[in-house]
């Protein structure tokens, strides 16, 4: 079943049921423009026989970005990179592959070195040890309306450049998901309070985007199944929001979960920035191959639109069971495609029986230095070091090379930390 095609509500046909999930590339220069590295990277991934390639989060506002090396598309710079965007789209759509641009705004998760007063629904700040985030500035009505236009404009540029769809990022604590979360969005106007008001910005973006891109262009949304934080966006609310998205004409809803504070998105159930507010998932749920399949099942009971589940899939059997159950129509694969960009092709052919799981073996060292260390700091370094290891593999592919699987976790962590510092300086240099 996984190799069978399927048709989205908008009429576009996807060649199989696998999507390379969005992973931030963090390879842009200080000008935040797409370049040859993006073309190289997606050219490599397009050889891997997946149905959909999702880009990392392309930002709509250079002042509010997830990292200094993000790609940004707005009215001021799109013409400078349009030819590169077309080449990126051409590379990612070869062999009948779909290439969708994930569009995002970092909100309060904008690094403080970039913006000390990032835009957010309210002034509720983010505090993570070792990370610098500014004090958010609540958005005015005018700024919200401008933001909606920014999302729509970027989607239009994506379509004109040859990308075959878009996904709006409303998960993992970024701006759109901040609007959904009652403990972050404390507004009392039309954009806060009730669930309908907290969802309003999404519905406006979808409506205006559809008017511009047409009825046959795929529109997807990435939604948290829950924030897994007491007082935050709940699993019950996600079901209601999914119903609204279906009525609004969303073609594919991706189910994920967690935030910077509760990083369930990477399977890190043992790490929490706010342990007193963390919602613990059932052991049976944690043990599942797919992290969020149980939550997707509850959403499936309420909607008919296609669903995509990302996080944890490693075996062909697990993927097939999820698809055959009808819970989801697409499986999202992330980290394995960083370690081996052609691993799905190998899985399809029978060359391998499961995808690489380097995240299970990456460690600072044995016992006390492992991800299961009794010390939270060591746990965190292992978790963020593992993420750095995968980022380093993305950078290898962007340079036209294959992943370096011999790279050690600490080596990757230090290299990534250094790269981040240099990227911030490059970004700031382009501001002057």
C-alpha positions in Angstrom: 0.0 0.0 0.0 2.8 2.4 0.8 3.9 2.5 -2.8 0.4 3.2 -4.1 -0.6 6.6 -5.4 -3.4 8.6 -3.9 -5.3 11.8 -4.8 -5.7 14.8 -2.6 -9.0 16.7 -2.3 -7.7 19.4 -4.6 -7.2 16.8 -7.3 -3.4 16.4 -7.3 -2.1 12.9 -7.3 0.9 11.8 -5.1 3.0 9.0 -6.4 3.3 7.1 -3.1 2.4 7.5 0.6 5.8 8.7 2.0 6.7 12.3 2.7 10.1 13.6 3.7 9.0 15.6 6.8 10.1 19.2 7.2 13.4 19.6 8.9 15.0 23.1 9.2 18.0 23.1 6.9 19.8 26.1 8.5 22.2 26.5 5.5 21.3 29.9 4.2 23.8 32.8 4.5 23.3 36.1 6.3 21.1 37.4 3.5 18.6 34.6 4.1 18.3 33.8 0.4 18.0 30.3 -1.1 21.2 29.2 -2.9 22.9 26.3 -4.6 23.1 24.3 -1.3 19.3 24.0 -1.3 19.3 22.8 -4.9 22.0 20.2 -4.1 20.2 19.0 -1.0 16.8 18.5 -2.6 18.2 17.1 -5.8 19.7 14.3 -3.5 16.5 13.7 -1.6 14.4 13.7 -4.9 16.5 10.6 -5.9 15.1 8.8 -2.9 11.7 7.8 -4.3 9.4 9.6 -1.8 6.1 11.0 -2.8 6.4 14.5 -1.2 9.4 16.5 -0.1 8.6 19.2 2.5 11.2 22.0 2.8 12.4 23.3 6.1 10.5 26.2 7.5 10.8 29.1 5.1 10.2 32.3 7.0 7.9 35.2 6.1 9.6 37.9 8.2 13.3 38.4 8.5 12.9 40.0 11.9 11.2 36.9 13.3 13.0 33.7 12.3 13.8 30.3 13.8 17.5 30.7 13.2 19.8 33.1 11.4 20.4 30.6 8.5 16.7 30.3 7.5 15.5 31.1 4.1 13.2 34.2 4.1 10.8 35.2 1.3 9.1 38.5 1.4 8.3 41.5 -0.9 11.7 43.0 -0.4 13.8 40.0 -1.5 11.8 37.5 -3.5 13.0 38.9 -6.8 16.6 38.5 -5.8 16.2 34.7 -5.4 13.4 33.9 -7.8 15.7 32.1 -10.3 17.3 30.1 -7.5 13.8 29.2 -6.2 12.9 27.9 -9.6 16.0 25.8 -9.7 15.3 24.5 -6.2 11.8 23.6 -7.3 13.0 21.9 -10.5 15.5 19.8 -8.5 12.9 18.7 -5.9 10.2 17.8 -8.4 12.1 15.4 -10.6 10.8 11.9 -11.1 7.2 13.0 -10.4 8.1 14.0 -6.8 6.0 16.7 -5.1 8.0 19.6 -3.5 6.0 21.6 -0.9 7.3 24.7 0.8 6.7 24.8 4.5 6.0 28.4 5.5 6.5 29.7 9.0 7.0 32.5 11.5 9.0 31.8 14.6 7.1 34.1 17.0 8.5 34.1 20.5 11.0 31.3 19.5 13.0 33.8 17.6 16.5 33.8 19.1 17.2 36.9 21.2 20.4 37.7 19.3 18.2 38.2 16.2 15.3 40.1 17.8 15.0 41.0 21.5 11.3 41.9 21.0 9.8 39.2 18.6 6.2 39.3 17.5 3.9 37.0 19.4 0.2 36.8 20.3 1.0 38.0 23.9 3.9 39.0 26.0 4.4 35.5 27.5 8.2 34.8 27.1 10.1 31.6 26.6 12.8 30.6 29.1 15.1 27.7 28.3 18.4 27.3 30.1 21.3 28.1 27.9 19.1 29.8 25.3 18.4 33.5 24.8 14.9 34.5 23.8 13.6 38.0 24.0 10.5 39.5 25.5 7.7 39.1 23.0 5.8 42.1 21.8 2.0 41.5 21.5 0.9 41.9 17.9 -1.5 44.7 17.0 -4.5 44.0 14.8 -2.7 45.7 11.9 0.4 43.5 12.4 -1.8 40.3 12.4 -3.4 41.3 9.1 0.0 42.1 7.7 1.2 38.7 8.8 -1.7 37.0 7.1 -0.7 38.7 3.8 2.9 37.7 4.3 1.9 34.0 4.5 -0.2 34.3 1.4 2.5 36.2 -0.5 5.1 33.6 0.3 2.7 30.8 -0.9 2.2 32.7 -4.1 5.9 33.0 -4.7 6.3 29.2 -4.0 3.6 28.4 -6.6 5.1 30.8 -9.2 8.6 29.3 -8.6 7.4 25.8 -9.4 6.8 24.3 -5.9 3.8 22.0 -6.1 2.2 22.8 -2.7 2.6 24.6 0.6 2.4 23.7 4.2 1.7 26.2 7.0 3.6 25.4 10.2 1.3 25.5 13.2 3.2 23.2 15.5 6.2 23.0 17.8 5.7 26.4 19.5 6.0 28.6 16.4 3.8 31.6 15.9 0.7 30.0 14.5 0.7 27.3 17.2 1.2 30.1 19.8 -2.1 31.6 18.7 -3.8 28.2 19.4 -2.3 27.8 22.8 -4.3 29.4 25.6 -1.4 29.7 28.0 0.6 31.7 25.4 -2.3 33.5 23.6 -3.9 35.6 26.4 -5.5 38.1 24.1 -9.0 39.3 24.7 -9.8 40.5 21.2 -11.0 38.6 18.1 -7.7 36.7 17.9 -7.8 35.2 21.4 -10.0 33.7 24.1 -12.3 31.1 22.5 -10.9 28.3 20.4 -12.6 29.8 17.4 -10.8 33.1 17.9 -7.5 31.4 18.5 -7.9 29.6 15.2 -9.1 32.7 13.3 -5.6 33.6 11.9 -5.2 30.1 10.4 -8.6 30.2 8.7 -7.9 33.6 7.3 -4.6 32.4 5.9 -6.2 29.4 4.3 -9.0 31.4 2.8 -6.9 34.1 1.3 -4.3 31.6 0.1 -6.9 29.5 -1.7 -8.2 32.6 -3.4 -4.8 33.3 -4.8 -3.2 29.9 -5.6 -6.4 28.3 -7.0 -8.5 25.2 -6.2 -6.0 22.7 -7.5 -2.9 23.7 -5.5 -2.3 21.6 -2.4 -2.5 23.4 1.0 -1.4 21.5 4.0 -1.1 22.4 7.7 1.2 21.0 10.4 -0.7 20.8 13.7 0.2 19.8 17.2 -1.8 16.9 18.5 -1.1 18.6 21.8 1.5 20.8 23.4 1.8 18.3 26.2 1.9 21.1 28.7 -0.7 21.7 31.3 -2.8 24.8 30.3 -1.6 24.6 26.7 -3.2 23.4 23.5 -4.9 20.1 24.2 -5.6 16.9 22.3 -9.3 17.6 22.6 -8.9 21.1 21.1 -6.8 19.7 18.2 -9.8 17.6 17.1 -12.0 20.6 17.0 -9.4 22.6 15.1 -8.9 19.7 12.6 -12.7 19.9 11.9 -12.3 23.7 11.1 -9.4 23.0 8.8 -11.3 20.4 6.9 -14.2 22.8 6.4 -11.7 25.4 5.2 -10.4 23.1 2.5 -7.1 21.8 3.8 -5.8 19.0 1.6 -3.4 17.3 4.1 -3.2 17.7 7.8 0.1 16.6 9.4 -0.1 15.5 13.0 2.9 16.2 15.3 3.3 17.4 18.9 5.4 19.1 21.5 7.3 22.4 21.7 10.8 23.6 22.7 9.7 23.2 26.3 8.2 19.7 25.9 10.2 18.1 23.0 8.0 15.1 22.3 8.5 15.8 18.6 11.9 14.0 18.8 10.7 11.3 21.1 12.3 13.0 24.1 9.7 12.1 26.8 12.4 12.2 29.5 13.2 15.8 28.9 11.1 18.8 29.9 12.0 22.4 30.5 8.9 22.7 32.7 8.5 19.3 34.3 5.9 20.5 36.8 3.7 21.4 33.8 4.6 18.5 31.5 1.8 16.1 30.5 3.1 12.6 30.6 2.1 10.3 27.7 1.0 6.7 28.4 3.7 4.1 28.3 1.8 2.3 25.6 1.8 5.4 23.5 5.5 6.0 24.1 6.3 2.4 23.1 4.6 2.7 19.7 6.7 3.0 16.6 4.9 6.1 15.6 4.8 8.8 18.3 1.5 10.4 17.4 -0.5 7.7 15.8 -2.9 7.4 18.8 -3.7 11.1 18.6 -4.2 10.9 14.8 -6.6 8.0 15.4 -8.8 10.4 17.5 -8.6 13.1 14.8 -9.4 10.5 12.1 -12.7 9.7 14.0 -13.8 13.3 13.5 -12.6 14.2 10.0 -12.3 12.6 6.5 -9.5 14.7 5.1 -6.1 13.0 4.5 -3.8 12.8 7.5 -0.1 12.5 7.7 1.7 11.2 10.8 5.3 12.0 11.4 7.7 10.8 14.1 9.1 7.4 14.9 8.3 5.3 11.8 11.2 2.9 11.1 9.8 -0.4 9.8 7.9 -1.2 6.6 5.5 -3.2 8.7 4.8 -0.3 11.0 4.1 2.0 8.1 1.9 -0.4 6.3 -0.2 -1.1 9.4 -0.7 2.6 9.9 -1.8 3.1 6.3 -4.0 0.0 6.2 -5.8 1.1 9.4 -7.0 4.2 7.6 -5.7 6.4 10.4 -3.3 8.2 8.0 -2.8 8.4 4.3 0.8 9.5 4.4 3.7 8.6 6.7 6.3 11.3 7.4 10.0 10.3 7.6 12.6 12.7 8.9 15.9 11.8 10.5 16.4 8.5 8.6 16.6 10.5 5.4 19.4 12.6 6.9 21.5 9.5 7.5 20.6 7.9 4.2 18.7 10.0 1.7 17.9 6.9 -0.3 16.7 4.7 2.6 13.1 4.6 1.5 14.1 3.3 -2.0 16.1 0.6 -0.2 13.2 -0.3 2.0 10.9 -0.5 -1.0 13.3 -2.9 -2.8 13.8 -5.1 0.2 17.5 -4.2 0.5 16.9 -3.2 4.1 14.0 -4.2 6.5 14.0 -1.0 8.6 15.2 2.5 8.4 18.4 3.7 10.1 17.9 4.7 13.7 21.1 6.6 14.6 19.3 8.5 17.3 19.2 5.3 19.4 23.0 4.9 19.3 24.2 8.5 19.4 25.6 9.3 22.9 28.2 11.4 24.6 29.4 8.2 26.3 28.3 5.2 28.4 26.2 5.2 31.5 26.3 8.6 33.2 27.1 10.3 29.9 24.2 8.6 28.0 20.8 10.0 27.1 19.5 8.1 30.2 21.9 9.9 32.5 20.4 11.0 35.9 21.6 14.5 35.2 19.2 16.7 33.2 22.1 18.7 31.7 23.7 15.5 30.2 20.3 14.4 28.9 19.8 17.8 27.2 23.3 17.8 25.6 22.6 14.3 24.3 19.3 15.3 22.9 20.5 18.6 21.3 23.8 16.9 20.2 21.8 14.3 18.3 19.8 17.0 16.6 23.2 18.7 15.7 24.4 15.4 14.3 21.5 15.3 11.9 21.9 19.0 11.0 25.5 18.2 10.1 24.4 15.5 7.7 22.1 18.0 6.0 25.0 20.3 5.5 27.1 17.5 4.0 24.4 16.9 1.4 24.0 20.6 0.7 27.7 20.6 -0.1 27.2 17.8 -2.7 28.5 15.1 -0.4 26.8 12.1 1.2 26.2 11.9 4.9 29.3 11.4 7.2 28.1 8.6 9.4 31.3 8.4 11.3 30.9 11.8 12.9 30.7 11.7 16.7 27.9 13.3 18.7 30.2 15.7 20.6 32.0 16.6 17.4 28.7 17.4 15.8 27.4 19.4 18.8 30.5 21.6 18.9 30.5 22.1 15.1 26.9 23.0 15.2 27.3 25.4 18.1 30.2 27.2 16.3 28.2 27.3 13.0 25.3 28.9 14.9 27.5 31.6 16.3 29.0 32.4 12.9 25.5 32.4 11.3 24.3 34.9 13.9 27.2 37.2 13.1 26.7 36.9 9.4 23.0 37.7 9.8 23.8 40.8 12.0 26.4 41.9 9.4 23.7 41.9 6.8 21.5 44.2 8.9 24.0 47.0 8.9 
